[in-house]
Amino acid sequence: MRILLARHGETPWNAEGRYQGQEDIALSPVGEMQARALGTRLREVAITRAVASPLKRARHTAELALGERDLPLTLDPGLMEIAHGTWEGLLASEIRERDGDRLQAWRDTPHEVLMPEGESLQHVLDRAWPALARACAGLGDDDTLLVVAHDAVNRVLLCQVLGIPLSKLWGFRQAPTTLNLLEGSDLDHVDVVRLNDCSHHTALFGEAVHRAL
């Protein structure tokens, strides 16, 4: 079984550095270009099943990545981005003025943070891991699953696969439309083969840093 775990393409709020959370923000023209580039890269890949977050930035990325395939796209709310609560729509500079201690904790000890009127990373993992399990159910050794989700969702899932604590999720990046490749006999026995591979739109030493999660 192979799992292609992707992040959605860039949105206007990504470009501005606004915290999106579960606000339903569409892809920017750059994000659409990134998603089409992902589709070009995956053109020759035989994808058995495709699942995405229902938020339009992930759904549209998945649709563009699938291209002309006659393959249904399943939407699973368990894959939605972390709920940032009252932070959603704000720049980091605005949050620093209003909720500076929590913002610093989000950078230093993210696993201890509960978003104001939102979720913690553990909340996200508790819903995203079962969603990934549902997506993998019934897949065989030669099957390939495409999952398109979000930055925090991908990070907590990858922490789970790698066996590292959620406190370490800033230790790797998840660029727009990045690909993470997991392979194994089942979800409890998968290896990370590729991590944050965005070579379809970014040079090896290109900039792929987000300013807000």
N, C-alpha and C positions, 0 to 999 in steps of 0.2 A: 504493500500500500504506500502510495506517495501522496503527500499533502503539500499543495502549493498555497502557502499562507501569505496573502498580500495585504498591503494597506491601500486605502483609497488614494486618489490623486489629490493634487493641491486644490484648495478652495481659496476664495478671496480672504477669508478670515485667517487661513494659514499664512498667506502672504503678509497680512497686516499684523500677525502675532496675537490674534484674539483667541481666547479659550472658547472652543466650540461645544464640547460635551455632547449633549443630545439635541442641541439646536440643529434643525434640518437644513444645513447649508449645502448648496449645490457646488459642483465642480467649477473652477475657473477655466478659461480657455487653456491655460497652461496645464491644469489638471486633466482636461480632456485629451490634450496632446500626450501627456504621460500615460494615460490609460490606453490610448490607441497604440502607443509604443509597446506597452505590455502585451497587448493583443498580437502585435506583429511578432514579438518574441515567442509567444505561445502558439503561434499559428500551426506549427507541425506537431504540437503536443496533443495526444489523445486524452481528452479530459472526460472522465466518466460521470462526474457529478459536480455541480456548482452551487455554493451556498454563500449568502452575503448578509450583512447587516441591512435592515430595512431603511436606514437613513440614506437619503438620495445620493450622497457623495460616494458611498460604498456600492450601492445598487448600480449606479450609472457606470462606475469603474468596472464592475463585474460584467455588465452588459457589453461595454466596449472591449474588454479583454476577451470575451467569448467570441466576438465577431459574428461571423455568419453561421456558427454552429447551431444546429437544431437541437438545443439542449435546454431544458427548463432551468430557471434560476429560482432556487428556494430562498426565501427570506426568513431569517431567524432573529427575533428580538434579543435573544441571549447574546448576540454579537454586537449589540449597540455600544457606542463609546461610553466611557465613564460619565456619569451625571456630575457635572461640575457645580450644579446648583446655582447659587447667586453669582458665581464667577463667570458664567456663560455670557459671551458677548463682550467681555472686558479685556483690555490689554493688560499685560503683566505689570506695567507701570501703574495702572489704575488699581489693580489688586494690591500692589505693594502699599499704596496709600491707605486702603480700606481694611486690609486683612494681612498685614505684612508678616506677622509671626507665622501664620499658617502657610503663607507662600514660601517662606524660608524653610519651614518644616517639610513642605512638599518637595523641595530640592534635597534636603539633608536626610530626612527620615520619611520617605513617601509612604511606607507601609503603615505608619502610625496616623496618617491624616484621614479624617472624615471630611469630605467636601461640605461646605455650608449648604444645607438643604439638598445634599447630594449623596454620593457613594464613597466608599473606601475601595482600595485596590482589592481587598479580600472579597468585597461584594461583587466586584467585576469578575474575579476568578470563579466565584461560586456559581455564577450564571453562564459564563463563557465556556468553561470546561465542559459542562453537560451539553452545551450547544455544539461544541466541536465533536463530542462523542456521538450526538445524534447525526451529525453530518457524516461521520465515518461508519455508521452502522451498516453492516452488510457488505462493505467493500472487500474485494479480494486482493490477492498479492499483486496483481497486475493493474489494479485500478488507480486512477489519479483523481484526487479531489482538489478543486479550487475553492478557497475560502477568501473572501474579501471583507476585511473588517477595519479596525482602527488602531491608532498608535497604542493607547493603553491596553486595549484588548490583546493585541498581538504580543505586547511585552509580558503581560501576566501569563499568557499561554506559553510563551517561550521560557519564562522562568520555571514554570511547572515542568516542561519537558526536560529542561537542563538540570533540574533539581537544585536550583539556586533560590534563595529567599527573595521575596518581593522587594526587600530593601535594596537589592542590587539592580533593579530594572533600569536605572539610568546608565548602566554599564555597557549598553549597546544602543544603537540607533535603529529607527524605523522610518526610512525616507518615504516620500510619496510614491505610491505604486511599487514599493519594494517587494521583493520576493524572498520568502523563507521556505526552504525545501526540507521537509521531514520525510523520513522513510522508515518503515518497519512493518512487522507482522500485524500489529494492532496499535491502538493509541497509547497503550501503556508500555509499549516497547518500540518507540520511534527514536531515531537519532536525528540531530540537526545536521543536515548536509550542506546547506547554504544559509547564511544569515545576512539580512539587510543587503541583498543583491539588487542594486538598481542600475546595472550597467546598460539597460535598455534606454536610459535617458540621461545618465550622469557619468562623466569620465571617472577613471579610477580615483583620482585625487580631487574630484569635483566637490563642490559644496552641497551638502544634503542635510542641513541642520534646520530643525524647526525652532520657532521662537515661543510656541505655546503648545500644550498638549491638548 
